[in-house]
């Protein structure tokens, strides 16, 4: 793999031609207030980071261009000012000491990205990144490296060398337990990814005092206290919380109230519900639900999870089954399954909710497309709008409000 390619933005004349037949004329998108959306991909099939003008009135995505010169930009995030975009380059070989990269970009008024700089993630295979609420630190989860890195962000948006790296030591793991007779449906208990730590997501709580990380390899949720002055992490009072063996906690989301956390488990296709203590960073499990329907006996892999802005609806993606499951969130935080919707594609690796809450866009990795759904009936319905946006190996999507 190469990690030093820089490159720039390729104006997508070809994509523009495709857009005329698949996502509608540019003139129509400009008729109502437009925003931006960016899609991260796996290269070389994906080409890089795809930029779009997004119309919140009708859900149309109009291509701007593709920013190349970055290998496997599989995860994207945006800083609190909405003026900078950060991408991980999911590369590296831990055994050979080759690490991944994080790259920062300035977002122009026309949606064009300008590369600002890159920094090592101090671990291989970075799979996720998020901004600390201060905007001064990028938190990175190194999947292959089994570590979490903190990268300071300069005033100019340039990333600096890691101020801290937390490497998780491998430990013997118990064998995955089969679901007991009569238990709710679950997916598959794969053991191949449980031989060592695999950090799959890292994010701060809303106050920026604590940082949580999901370790899909060790089946743990880690918690650190964060020093916003030095950019260093120290273990919380409860440094880690165990998750069901073999379940592979992948992604999580905080409820808007800051006191609930929902964890999507990749290998058993279940969501763990936790009370969160913002004073200590502690997690207390109180419920769990299946993302798959009762009686489902096939294989599936949970991939992405998100809450509506008001915290009343939760959405979870199921790869292999190729659906998005919708849940109602009660006043207590418990989840009730409403139903599921086919993604109109194969292998939904990620999805994103538009800031308005009116649209949900799915990244169908294996069918090289985005599918757009109107969110209706107070968030309980996902209605496919009939349009596909062609993108090679899409993995994640972010919106600029």
MIRO-269036 format. One record per residue (C-alpha): residue number from 1; residue in one letter; x, y, z. Coordinates in steps of 0.1 Angstrom, whole numbers. Layout:
REM MIRO-269036
REC pos code     u     v     w
REC NUM    a     X     Y     Z
...
This chain:
REM MIRO-269036
REC pos code     u     v     w
REC   1    x     0     0     0
REC   2    x    11    36    -6
REC   3    x     5    63    20
REC   4    x    23    93     6
REC   5    x     1   101   -24
REC   6    x   -13   136   -21
REC   7    x   -33   145   -52
REC   8    x   -61   171   -55
REC   9    x   -97   174   -67
REC  10    x  -107   159  -100
REC  11    x  -137   178  -115
REC  12    x  -161   151  -123
REC  13    x  -173   158  -158
REC  14    x  -182   122  -162
REC  15    x  -200   121  -129
REC  16    x  -218   153  -140
REC  17    x  -230   135  -171
REC  18    x  -242   106  -149
REC  19    x  -259   130  -126
REC  20    x  -281   143  -154
REC  21    x  -297   109  -157
REC  22    x  -296    96  -122
REC  23    x  -298   124   -97
REC  24    x  -314   152  -116
REC  25    x  -303   184  -133
REC  26    x  -280   208  -115
REC  27    x  -305   236  -121
REC  28    x  -331   219  -101
REC  29    x  -308   213   -72
REC  30    x  -299   250   -72
REC  31    x  -336   260   -71
REC  32    x  -338   255   -33
REC  33    x  -312   260    -5
REC  34    x  -285   235   -10
REC  35    x  -260   219    14
REC  36    x  -231   195    10
REC  37    x  -226   158    15
REC  38    x  -193   139    13
REC  39    x  -189   102     8
REC  40    x  -158    82    19
REC  41    x  -150    51    -2
REC  42    x  -126    21    -5
REC  43    x  -101    27   -33
REC  44    x   -92    21   -60
REC  45    x  -128    13   -69
REC  46    x  -141    43   -50
REC  47    x  -116    68   -64
REC  48    x  -115    89   -32
REC  49    x  -138   113   -14
REC  50    x  -170   122   -34
REC  51    x  -185   156   -29
REC  52    x  -222   165   -36
REC  53    x  -245   194   -33
REC  54    x  -274   181   -12
REC  55    x  -309   196   -16
REC  56    x  -329   192    16
REC  57    x  -361   200    -2
REC  58    x  -361   169   -25
REC  59    x  -331   148   -13
REC  60    x  -312   152   -45
REC  61    x  -274   146   -46
REC  62    x  -256   165   -74
REC  63    x  -220   156   -79
REC  64    x  -193   183   -74
REC  65    x  -162   161   -79
REC  66    x  -139   135   -64
REC  67    x  -110   143   -42
REC  68    x   -83   118   -49
REC  69    x   -48   112   -35
REC  70    x   -60    94    -4
REC  71    x   -61    56    -1
REC  72    x   -92    40    15
REC  73    x  -109    71    30
REC  74    x  -134    48    47
REC  75    x  -145    72    74
REC  76    x  -152   109    74
REC  77    x  -161   135   100
REC  78    x  -166   172   101
REC  79    x  -154   197   128
REC  80    x  -179   218   148
REC  81    x  -174   248   126
REC  82    x  -184   228    95
REC  83    x  -155   243    76
REC  84    x  -131   213    78
REC  85    x  -134   177    69
REC  86    x  -113   149    83
REC  87    x  -107   115    67
REC  88    x   -89    83    79
REC  89    x   -68    65    54
REC  90    x   -75    29    63
REC  91    x   -41    15    55
REC  92    x   -11     0    72
REC  93    x     5   -32    84
REC  94    x    10   -34   122
REC  95    x    35   -62   119
REC  96    x    57   -42    97
REC  97    x    53   -10   117
REC  98    x    33     7    88
REC  99    x     6    29   102
REC 100    x   -25    46    89
REC 101    x   -31    83    82
REC 102    x   -56   109    90
REC 103    x   -60   138    65
REC 104    x   -76   172    70
REC 105    x   -93   193    43
REC 106    x  -107   228    41
REC 107    x  -143   229    27
REC 108    x  -146   256     2
REC 109    x  -178   277    -4
REC 110    x  -184   256   -35
REC 111    x  -179   223   -17
REC 112    x  -145   217   -31
REC 113    x  -120   202    -7
REC 114    x   -84   215    -3
REC 115    x   -59   193    15
REC 116    x   -44   209    46
REC 117    x   -22   181    59
REC 118    x   -18   146    72
REC 119    x    -5   128   103
REC 120    x     1    93   113
REC 121    x   -26    76   134
REC 122    x     2    57   153
REC 123    x   -16    24   145
REC 124    x   -26     4   115
REC 125    x   -60     3    98
REC 126    x   -78    33   112
REC 127    x  -115    26   109
REC 128    x  -131    56   127
REC 129    x  -124    92   138
REC 130    x  -144   119   156
REC 131    x  -137   154   167
REC 132    x  -136   164   203
REC 133    x  -163   190   210
REC 134    x  -136   217   213
REC 135    x  -126   210   177
REC 136    x   -89   209   189
REC 137    x   -84   171   188
REC 138    x   -92   143   164
REC 139    x   -98   110   181
REC 140    x   -89    80   160
REC 141    x   -97    42   164
REC 142    x   -70    20   149
REC 143    x   -88   -13   141
REC 144    x   -57   -33   131
REC 145    x   -35   -15   156
REC 146    x   -59   -21   185
REC 147    x   -54    14   198
REC 148    x   -69    48   202
REC 149    x   -49    79   192
REC 150    x   -54   116   199
REC 151    x   -42   140   172
REC 152    x   -41   177   180
REC 153    x   -56   200   154
REC 154    x   -39   233   147
REC 155    x   -56   266   143
REC 156    x   -50   262   106
REC 157    x   -66   228   105
REC 158    x   -33   209   101
REC 159    x   -30   177   121
REC 160    x    -1   173   145
REC 161    x    16   142   158
REC 162    x    -4   122   184
REC 163    x    -5   137   219
REC 164    x   -15   103   233
REC 165    x   -19    67   221
REC 166    x   -37    41   241
REC 167    x   -27     6   230
REC 168    x   -49   -22   243
REC 169    x   -29   -53   254
REC 170    x   -42   -86   240
REC 171    x   -57  -110   265
REC 172    x   -71  -145   262
REC 173    x  -108  -142   253
REC 174    x  -135  -167   263
REC 175    x  -152  -186   235
REC 176    x  -184  -171   222
REC 177    x  -215  -184   238
REC 178    x  -243  -197   217
REC 179    x  -277  -179   223
REC 180    x  -298  -198   248
REC 181    x  -328  -216   236
REC 182    x  -357  -193   231
REC 183    x  -335  -162   231
REC 184    x  -343  -134   206
REC 185    x  -329  -137   171
REC 186    x  -292  -129   166
REC 187    x  -268  -129   138
REC 188    x  -236  -149   136
REC 189    x  -209  -154   162
REC 190    x  -178  -151   142
REC 191    x  -146  -158   161
REC 192    x  -120  -147   135
REC 193    x  -119  -111   146
REC 194    x  -116  -119   183
REC 195    x   -80  -130   184
REC 196    x   -68   -95   195
REC 197    x   -81   -60   202
REC 198    x   -98   -42   173
REC 199    x  -108    -7   181
REC 200    x  -138     1   159
REC 201    x  -150    35   171
REC 202    x  -140    63   195
REC 203    x  -159    94   205
REC 204    x  -162   119   233
REC 205    x  -193   125   254
REC 206    x  -211   158   247
REC 207    x  -192   176   275
REC 208    x  -158   165   263
REC 209    x  -148   152   297
REC 210    x  -147   115   288
REC 211    x  -138    94   257
REC 212    x  -154    60   249
REC 213    x  -142    34   225
REC 214    x  -157     1   212
REC 215    x  -133   -28   210
REC 216    x  -148   -53   187
REC 217    x  -119   -78   192
REC 218    x  -119   -79   230
REC 219    x  -157   -73   234
REC 220    x  -152   -43   257
REC 221    x  -162    -7   259
REC 222    x  -133    14   271
REC 223    x  -136    48   289
REC 224    x  -109    74   296
REC 225    x  -110   108   312
REC 226    x   -98   134   287
REC 227    x   -75   163   295
REC 228    x   -84   191   270
REC 229    x   -53   209   278
REC 230    x   -27   182   271
REC 231    x   -48   160   248
REC 232    x   -40   130   270
REC 233    x   -62   101   282
REC 234    x   -63    85   316
REC 235    x   -84    55   325
REC 236    x  -118    63   340
REC 237    x  -129    49   374
REC 238    x  -143    19   355
REC 239    x  -117    16   327
REC 240    x  -138    -9   307
REC 241    x  -172   -25   306
REC 242    x  -175   -61   293
REC 243    x  -199   -69   264
REC 244    x  -212  -104   255
REC 245    x  -183  -126   243
REC 246    x  -182  -129   205
REC 247    x  -207  -100   200
REC 248    x  -181   -75   186
REC 249    x  -193   -40   198
REC 250    x  -188   -19   166
REC 251    x  -204    16   168
REC 252    x  -223    35   194
REC 253    x  -243    67   198
REC 254    x  -251    91   226
REC 255    x  -287   101   232
REC 256    x  -292   139   230
REC 257    x  -298   140   268
REC 258    x  -262   129   273
REC 259    x  -272   101   297
REC 260    x  -279    72   274
REC 261    x  -256    52   251
REC 262    x  -266    27   225
REC 263    x  -241     2   213
REC 264    x  -245   -18   180
REC 265    x  -228   -52   182
REC 266    x  -216   -65   148
REC 267    x  -215  -102   152
REC 268    x  -247  -109   172
REC 269    x  -267   -81   156
REC 270    x  -280   -67   188
REC 271    x  -281   -32   204
REC 272    x  -270   -28   240
REC 273    x  -287     0   260
REC 274    x  -267    17   287
REC 275    x  -272    44   313
REC 276    x  -242    68   311
REC 277    x  -229    88   341
REC 278    x  -213   120   327
REC 279    x  -195   125   361
REC 280    x  -175    93   359
REC 281    x  -178    81   324
REC 282    x  -194    49   337
REC 283    x  -218    27   317
REC 284    x  -246     5   332
REC 285    x  -264   -19   310
REC 286    x  -302   -19   313
REC 287    x  -316   -36   282
REC 288    x  -307   -51   248
REC 289    x  -327   -57   216
REC 290    x  -322   -76   184
REC 291    x  -319   -57   151
REC 292    x  -332   -88   132
REC 293    x  -368  -101   133
REC 294    x  -378  -129   155
REC 295    x  -371  -163   140
REC 296    x  -344  -150   116
REC 297    x  -319  -178   112
REC 298    x  -294  -164    86
REC 299    x  -262  -145    90
REC 300    x  -260  -108    94
REC 301    x  -235   -81   104
REC 302    x  -245   -49   122
REC 303    x  -227   -19   107
REC 304    x  -241    15   116
REC 305    x  -263    31   142
REC 306    x  -278    66   146
REC 307    x  -304    85   166
REC 308    x  -328   112   153
REC 309    x  -320   147   165
REC 310    x  -349   146   190
REC 311    x  -338   112   203
REC 312    x  -371    96   196
REC 313    x  -361    72   168
REC 314    x  -330    50   165
REC 315    x  -318    34   132
REC 316    x  -295     5   127
REC 317    x  -280   -11    95
REC 318    x  -278   -48    89
REC 319    x  -253   -60    63
REC 320    x  -260   -93    45
REC 321    x  -297   -89    53
REC 322    x  -294   -55    37
REC 323    x  -319   -36    58
REC 324    x  -323    -6    81
REC 325    x  -342   -14   113
REC 326    x  -361    14   130
REC 327    x  -367    16   168
REC 328    x  -389    38   190
REC 329    x  -370    52   220
REC 330    x  -392    54   251
REC 331    x  -390    80   278
REC 332    x  -369    56   299
REC 333    x  -346    50   270
REC 334    x  -358    15   262
REC 335    x  -361     5   225
REC 336    x  -391   -10   208
REC 337    x  -387   -24   173
REC 338    x  -410    -6   147
REC 339    x  -399   -24   115
REC 340    x  -372   -26    88
REC 341    x  -367   -14    53
REC 342    x  -347   -29    24
REC 343    x  -317    -7    15
REC 344    x  -322   -13   -22
REC 345    x  -286   -24   -24
REC 346    x  -260   -48   -11
REC 347    x  -239   -45    21
REC 348    x  -250   -12    38
REC 349    x  -217    -4    54
REC 350    x  -229    30    66
REC 351    x  -257    56    64
REC 352    x  -263    92    73
REC 353    x  -293   112    85
REC 354    x  -295   146    68
REC 355    x  -294   175    94
REC 356    x  -331   183    86
REC 357    x  -340   148    96
REC 358    x  -361   144    65
REC 359    x  -337   121    46
REC 360    x  -315    90    52
REC 361    x  -288    80    27
REC 362    x  -274    45    27
REC 363    x  -239    35    15
REC 364    x  -243     2    -3
REC 365    x  -207    -9    -5
REC 366    x  -210   -40   -27
REC 367    x  -235   -26   -52
REC 368    x  -215     6   -57
REC 369    x  -244    30   -49
REC 370    x  -261    53   -26
REC 371    x  -298    49   -20
REC 372    x  -319    78    -6
REC 373    x  -349    74    16
REC 374    x  -375   100    28
REC 375    x  -380    98    65
REC 376    x  -417   100    72
REC 377    x  -444    94    97
REC 378    x  -425   111   126
REC 379    x  -394    91   118
REC 380    x  -411    56   117
REC 381    x  -411    52    79
REC 382    x  -383    50    54
REC 383    x  -396    55    18
REC 384    x  -372    49   -11
REC 385    x  -373    79   -34
REC 386    x  -365    58   -65
REC 387    x  -331    72   -72
REC 388    x  -296    57   -70
REC 389    x  -264    77   -69
REC 390    x  -235    57   -84
REC 391    x  -204    55   -61
REC 392    x  -177    29   -61
REC 393    x  -175    10   -28
REC 394    x  -191    37    -6
REC 395    x  -184    33    31
REC 396    x  -195    64    50
REC 397    x  -214    97    44
REC 398    x  -214   131    63
REC 399    x  -236   161    57
REC 400    x  -228   198    60
REC 401    x  -257   217    75
